[in-house]
Amino acid sequence: MVADQLRPRGILDERLLAAMEDIPRHLFVPARLAPRSYEDCPLQIGEGQTISQPYIVAEMTQALRLSGTEKVLEIGTGSGYQTAILCRLAGEVVTVERIASLLEKARKVLMEPYTENVRFRIGDGTMGVPEEAPFHRIIVTAASPKVPTPLFEQLAEDGIMVIPVGERWEQDLLRVRKEKGRMRKEVLGGCRFVPLIGQFGFHE
């Protein structure tokens, strides 16, 4: 996966590559899909949700530019695979999931030896976690029609948010920076994610 899918496509962060090489992705997918867990495609994990293809996970994580000390907010725990990678690369991670069954599955896997620096929250991810703010980095693993206002407000000055923004079926992957309180957007490429459901996202 690392040699064939990530390095040739511009994933050059060695800490990230080492984490993706070490963390067993097959533990984060349903057992019946374990043989396909390292393929370059998203996979269903239940409740209408997916685990993103390895390249997208790597691209979004690399775009955060983590040095190892940051406090990161993850919106959309999902399978917990992205969470595990963040925990390897950041100082602390707060992860939010709206679907309780997925959060519990992810928690069980993540409470193995992968993470000790993660806190779990259940709720509307578009609202963020104001009591834990500010965050140096925010990553949103579902598509939003726009950057949710509460998330930008909870982003620290000079912080980075990576988020897919657009229509339900096709989006642009954005890197958003907060500079003197203002939003600066950079388009990293096209993408396709499940919708971010919530007050400041899509409605069911």
C-alpha positions in Angstrom: 0.0 0.0 0.0 2.7 2.5 1.0 5.1 1.6 -1.8 2.5 1.2 -4.6 -0.3 3.7 -3.7 1.2 6.5 -1.6 4.8 7.3 -2.4 4.2 7.4 -6.2 1.4 9.8 -5.7 3.2 12.4 -3.7 2.8 11.3 -0.1 6.3 12.1 1.2 5.8 12.7 4.9 7.9 9.9 6.4 6.2 10.0 9.8 2.9 9.6 8.0 4.1 6.8 5.8 5.6 5.0 8.8 2.2 5.2 10.7 0.3 3.9 7.7 2.8 1.1 7.3 2.5 0.1 11.0 -1.2 0.5 11.7 -3.1 -2.6 10.6 -5.9 -1.2 8.4 -7.7 -4.6 8.2 -8.7 -4.3 11.9 -10.8 -1.3 11.1 -13.1 -2.8 8.4 -15.7 -5.5 8.7 -14.2 -9.0 8.8 -15.7 -10.0 5.5 -13.9 -7.1 3.8 -10.5 -7.6 5.6 -9.0 -9.2 2.4 -9.7 -5.9 0.6 -8.6 -3.5 3.3 -5.4 -2.4 1.6 -7.0 -1.8 -1.8 -7.0 1.7 -3.2 -10.7 2.2 -2.8 -13.2 3.2 0.0 -15.1 0.3 1.8 -18.4 0.2 3.5 -18.2 0.0 7.3 -22.0 -0.1 8.1 -24.6 2.6 8.8 -24.2 4.0 5.3 -20.6 5.1 6.1 -17.2 4.2 4.5 -13.6 4.0 5.4 -11.8 6.3 2.8 -9.3 4.9 0.4 -5.7 4.9 1.7 -4.6 7.6 -0.6 -7.3 10.0 0.5 -6.5 9.3 4.2 -2.8 10.1 3.5 -3.5 13.2 1.4 -5.8 14.7 4.0 -3.4 13.9 6.8 -0.3 15.2 5.0 -2.3 18.4 4.3 -2.6 19.0 8.0 1.2 19.4 8.3 1.5 17.8 11.7 4.7 18.2 13.7 3.7 16.1 16.6 2.5 18.5 19.2 -0.8 19.7 17.9 -4.3 19.4 19.4 -6.4 18.0 16.6 -10.2 17.8 16.2 -11.5 15.0 14.0 -15.1 15.2 12.7 -16.3 11.8 11.8 -14.6 9.0 13.7 -16.1 6.4 11.4 -14.0 3.2 11.5 -11.3 4.8 13.7 -8.5 4.3 11.2 -7.9 8.0 10.5 -8.1 8.5 14.3 -5.4 6.0 14.9 -3.1 7.8 12.4 -3.8 11.2 13.9 -2.9 9.8 17.4 0.4 8.7 16.1 1.2 12.0 14.5 -0.3 14.6 16.9 -0.1 15.5 20.5 -3.8 14.9 21.4 -6.9 14.1 19.4 -10.6 14.8 20.1 -12.8 12.8 17.7 -16.6 13.3 17.2 -19.0 10.8 15.7 -22.8 11.1 15.4 -23.5 7.4 15.1 -23.1 5.7 18.5 -22.6 2.1 17.1 -19.7 3.2 14.9 -18.1 5.2 17.8 -18.2 2.1 20.0 -16.7 -0.1 17.4 -13.9 2.4 16.8 -13.3 2.8 20.5 -12.8 -0.9 21.0 -10.2 -1.1 18.3 -8.5 2.1 19.3 -8.3 1.1 22.9 -5.8 -1.6 21.8 -2.2 -0.4 21.9 -2.7 2.2 19.2 -3.8 5.2 21.1 -3.6 6.8 24.6 -4.1 10.4 23.5 -7.6 10.4 22.2 -10.9 11.6 23.6 -14.3 10.4 22.1 -17.4 12.5 21.7 -20.8 11.6 20.4 -22.9 14.3 18.7 -23.3 16.7 15.9 -19.8 17.2 14.4 -20.7 20.4 12.7 -20.9 22.0 16.1 -17.4 20.9 17.0 -16.4 20.6 20.7 -16.3 24.2 22.0 -15.3 23.3 25.5 -12.1 21.8 24.1 -11.3 24.6 21.7 -9.1 26.0 20.3 -7.7 23.4 18.0 -4.4 23.7 16.0 -5.8 21.4 13.4 -9.3 20.2 12.3 -10.0 17.4 9.9 -13.5 16.7 8.6 -14.0 13.3 7.0 -17.4 13.9 5.5 -18.6 16.4 2.9 -20.1 19.8 3.9 -22.0 22.3 1.7 -19.7 25.0 3.3 -17.2 25.3 6.0 -19.2 25.0 9.2 -19.0 28.3 11.2 -18.5 26.7 14.6 -15.5 24.7 13.3 -13.8 27.7 11.9 -14.5 29.6 15.2 -12.8 26.7 17.1 -9.7 26.7 14.9 -6.8 28.4 16.5 -5.1 31.4 14.9 -2.7 30.1 12.2 -4.5 26.7 12.4 -5.3 24.4 9.5 -8.6 22.7 8.6 -8.9 20.1 5.9 -12.5 19.5 4.7 -14.4 18.4 1.6 -16.8 21.1 0.5 -19.4 21.0 -2.2 -22.5 19.1 -3.3 -23.6 15.8 -1.9 -22.0 13.7 -4.7 -18.9 15.7 -5.6 -16.7 18.1 -3.6 -13.4 20.0 -3.6 -11.0 19.0 -0.8 -10.0 22.3 0.9 -7.2 23.3 3.1 -8.5 26.2 5.2 -6.2 28.5 7.2 -7.1 31.0 9.8 -5.0 34.1 9.3 -5.7 37.1 11.5 -9.2 35.7 12.1 -10.0 35.4 8.4 -10.5 32.4 6.3 -8.1 31.5 3.5 -9.0 28.5 1.3 -6.8 26.4 -0.9 -8.2 23.7 -3.2 -6.3 20.5 -3.1 -8.3 18.6 -5.6 -11.6 16.9 -6.3 -13.1 14.2 -4.0 -16.2 12.3 -3.1 -17.3 11.8 0.6 -20.4 10.8 2.4 -22.4 13.9 3.6 -21.7 15.6 6.8 -25.1 15.6 8.6 -25.8 18.3 11.1 -27.0 21.8 11.9 -24.2 23.4 9.8 -24.0 20.6 7.2 -26.4 18.6 5.2 -29.8 17.5 6.5 -30.9 13.9 6.5 
